[in-house]
Amino acid sequence: MSTSSTSSTTPVSVASSSSAGAAGGSVINVSSLVSQLVAATQGPQQALISNQTEAVTSQISSLGTLKSALATFQSSLSALDTPSAFNTQTANTSNSSAVTATATSGAPVGTYSVSVTALAQAQQILSNAFTGTGSTTVGTGTLQLSLGGTNFSVTIDSSNESLSGIAAAINSATGNPGITATVVQGTDGAHLLLSSTQTGAANTIKVSETDAGGALAALSYPDPDPNNPGSDLNYKVETAAQDASYSIAGVAATSASNTITSALNGVTLTLTGTTTSGSGANLTDTPAAVTVTTDTSTIESNISAFVTAYNALETTFQSLGGYDSSTSTAGPMMGSALLSGIESQVQDALYSVVNTGSATYNTLASVGIMTNSDGSLSLNNATLSNALATNFSAVSQLFSGTSGVATSMNSLLTQNLSSTGSIAAKGQSLTAQENALTAQTTQLNTQMAALTASLTQQYSALNSLLSSLQSTSSYLTQAFASLPQVQGTSNA
């Protein structure tokens, strides 16, 4: 009775894949045998390293996802984590045909009476008529022009000596501070119209020439000489240079521009018309009321964005550290002390009771931010609007105070995201593990290369010995076969 046994170990082939010759034939396929032996030794160790590397790589990727999600959420806090973030003002006016207004952060809240008696104007002057059209020759020389004390020169020669050429030369002149020249054709001839782009009484246009009283003298416009009333008759003033005249709360002021930024801190007034009507004894003034108020709509929008950003962060927390029962899949950071620690810190700040000076509005829930069963937040806009209208200061302190929700969250996130924070420390640890695994792979490959060389040498020597024995066996077999046959005797 015989017994047989089976083994789960994969057999190692030692025979040559080619037919063995009688003399000098290969007995062992050394390359195949060594390859199988090395693979059997290397496989389990490499599989372990590969599995560990895959796990570390997954953790590094997950850490990057967490860091990105926290940074994105932190950006939403910048609109809520300082008291100045709640200094959002808006301005309205009762008479936009006379004055409009805008307000920036920190503008004083209140209502201001604004009267406008005159608007700032830019000067415009029209020359006397020149016979013919704009292409008719005027003369050559040099024109010196100025606007509000800024001078520039224009050379007039044979290439631009017409009125149209002079206008083009003025418009393209280097250093022109804002004088625009246009030729206006009329029944009496051609006129040169000079217009300033700068308003204000000081921004007047002046023109002089250097052709010693030649043809260009007809374009000069010096300061009017009080002793010679006809000295400025080369031009007619179409629009006088003029400052704006206005008053705020009865305080009179003037401005070279119709845009006024320095009268009220943080408020820009744009004058568009006058508030007066009639003249003389019948002059009446109906001031415009400019009202600066807190822009609660912007704050509501910022708080809504905060809720949305938190919900995105909570989704990331769940995907990284949660468990999906429908797919029986655990998040890549499930059980991570780092993840649970950061999530706990964020939620502690989220649900904290803040000293706002109000017993009514001191939690997020009290201003309409509620927690849903899945951990996300929802915002009741009506409750928030009522809180802002009832106690704006308390809502501001709830988010931006020293221990406010947004302030606390920003502080803890800054700490965790810093180069010395918990995330950076974890990242360095994982990188070290990854480098160590890479080193193990390199070391294992070196060891297997040495093992390959050693086994190849051993089995090559064995193969040579076996081949020699095979040759000897073949020789002896042939030798014995060639010996004479011994004949036996038989009896008759």
Number of C-alpha atoms within 10 A of each C-alpha: 2 3 4 4 4 5 6 5 6 8 8 13 13 16 15 16 12 11 10 15 13 14 15 17 18 22 22 22 17 23 15 16 19 22 15 17 14 16 14 13 13 15 11 11 13 16 11 12 18 15 11 15 18 13 14 19 16 14 19 20 14 19 22 14 14 20 17 15 19 22 15 15 24 22 12 21 24 16 21 25 27 19 16 13 18 25 20 18 21 21 22 17 21 14 18 16 13 21 25 20 20 19 25 16 17 16 21 18 15 11 16 17 17 24 26 25 16 19 23 23 22 23 25 22 22 21 21 18 19 19 14 14 20 22 15 15 19 22 20 21 18 16 21 16 23 20 21 17 13 13 15 17 19 19 17 20 14 11 9 19 21 20 25 23 21 27 21 16 18 24 16 12 15 11 11 18 18 17 21 17 23 19 21 17 15 12 9 12 14 22 23 23 21 23 20 23 15 21 23 23 19 16 24 23 25 19 18 19 24 15 14 9 10 13 14 20 19 19 20 22 21 15 13 13 10 8 7 8 9 10 15 15 14 17 21 14 15 13 14 17 21 22 22 23 19 22 16 18 12 12 11 12 13 18 19 21 20 23 17 17 16 11 14 14 13 16 23 19 21 17 25 18 18 22 20 16 12 9 8 7 6 8 9 12 14 14 24 23 19 24 19 23 18 22 16 19 13 15 21 15 13 19 21 19 16 22 20 18 21 23 17 16 22 21 16 18 22 17 17 22 18 17 15 12 8 6 7 7 10 16 16 19 21 16 13 13 10 15 18 15 11 19 14 12 14 19 14 14 19 19 14 16 18 22 17 22 13 14 12 12 25 22 23 21 19 15 23 20 19 17 15 9 7 9 13 16 19 16 18 13 16 10 15 23 17 13 19 20 12 12 14 17 18 24 25 22 27 29 29 25 22 17 19 27 28 25 22 22 23 23 12 17 19 15 14 19 17 13 11 10 14 17 21 16 15 15 16 13 14 17 15 13 16 19 13 14 18 15 12 15 16 12 12 16 14 12 14 16 12 12 16 18 12 13 18 18 14 13 18 17 13 15 19 16 14 17 21 17 14 20 17 15 14 14 14 12 11 11 10 9 10 9 8 7 7 5 6 5 5 5 3 3
